[in-house]
Amino acid sequence: MDLMYNSTRNDEERATASQAILKGLAGDGGLFVPERIPALDTPLASLAGMSYQETAYAVMKLFLTDYTEEELKYCIRSAYDEKFDTEEIAPLREEAGVYYLELFHGATIAFKDMALSILPYLMTTAARKNHEEHEIVILTATSGDTGKAALAGFADVPGTRIIVFYPKNGVSPVQEKQMVTQKGSNTCVIGIRGNFDDAQTGVKRLFSDQKLKEELLAQGFCFSSANSINIGRLVPQIVYYVYAYGQLLKKGRLQAGEPMNVVVPTGNFGNILAAFYAKNMGLPIGKLICASNENRVLYDFFQTGAYDRNREFILTSSPSMDILISSNLERLIYHAAGKNADQNASLMNQLNQTGRYTVTDEMRRAMTDFAGGYATEEQTFAEIRRVHQESGYVLDTHTAVASAVYQKNFSDGSGNVPAVIASTASPYKFARSVMTAIDSKYEEMDDFALIDELHRLSGTPIPRAIEEIRNAPVLHDTVIEKNEMEAAVKRFLKGE
Ligand SMILES: *Cc1c(COP(=O)(O)O)cnc(C)c1O
């Protein structure tokens, strides 16, 4: 019997894993969730001896049950190969008394690679299995990192095209350069005059536009999503928490069954939701610590039970977390509502209409595994400085938010329960912010001079992803208003 997925807004809409991956978003605008979270059937103690790829198979086979063993192993093998600059794929580093789970060793040096290097394989396999004849058009909104990782994954993949929308003034210089230099005749990158929430809302609107859908079907296209609302993003992200646990066992830091805490710098709530799924599979995780930057809508939510996006949108030095509508939170809300799709749909409706909703006390009790914290810009920069001074290790700004939150609110000093901090980007991707946090004398330098300086300071090699964009020509320079997204999609699909 296959594990089925249903929409968070409607129990009737059901899909197999491969169908859910193909569709991205459920027809009613809800998100696909597994009807139950499967239990990890690998003995914990044996995780210590497993490679990343073996761990990936042990986890993903439980969720993607309509893929054959051969199909899934092919996807895993193709994704987690030399595109990563280390065989460990996701190394766990101990620095200054905590563990940093480095999720930035893939092609675009941010954690999005962990899932987006496998999603194209999962999706094209799903298309084959379901006899999908239409060309798949991936529509993606990005706060900076998803866009490039999705472009890198889907560029020149036969049977697919990919369109990425990013906030023109809301990403780092390196993030923008990475995207606008993307090669591949099936790729399209568009800046919009607006913020990430505008881009994400616009993409969701395109997805739920029935008229557009039919028009494009007639032309041979169907939409799918590479955003973390796609279950094909979420499932591969569960893997590295299981792998991190195995690494702690291997280092002798834990005995099988003892808990670790995880700290996750959070934006759209995909990464930490994967940790929640890992915990519900039986992985011994104590607290799930959700770290926010100054856009602390999630922190306020965990404090009060009220989600309220009616507030100023703040541009911070951790742009991939500059988000006021965290899409994946819907999956937790659904879970906390006892899988009551009507109750969830009503809350999401309120969010749509008024920008806010409040959950019941009972729902709050179902979310006590989570704890929220936030760090200001000041605290984030101070954390980069502190860790660098204490250990020579250089954090990126997103990881520094999580690290600061942990030090400020959750470190009891005893160090009994190891803290695993999700390290979501290479500092090279945010070199300007990172270097000026360490010393204000770097303010004058240009972006690539800063990269060379970071190389000297950290002693870590300059990633290939950075070398590649140094002299790369700009291939995408379209900038549009946020209400022009539909027209832009049609133009690209017509080949204009
Ligand atoms: C996307 C991203 C985040 C936020 O992850 P979510 O899954 O959206 O919560 C944090 N840090 C970096 C560097 C990212 O790219």
The ligand as an ORCA input file, in Angstrom:
! r2SCAN-3c Opt
* xyz 0 1
  C      16.138     29.501      2.351
  C      17.152     29.831      3.384
  C      16.814     29.901      4.746
  C      15.411     29.683      5.237
  O      14.994     28.342      5.094
  P      13.436     27.981      5.124
  O      13.376     26.549      4.784
  O      12.797     28.850      4.085
  O      12.948     28.294      6.482
  C      17.825     30.175      5.654
  N      19.089     30.416      5.250
  C      19.436     30.371      3.945
  C      20.839     30.680      3.570
  C      18.495     30.066      2.975
  O      18.857     30.034      1.682
*
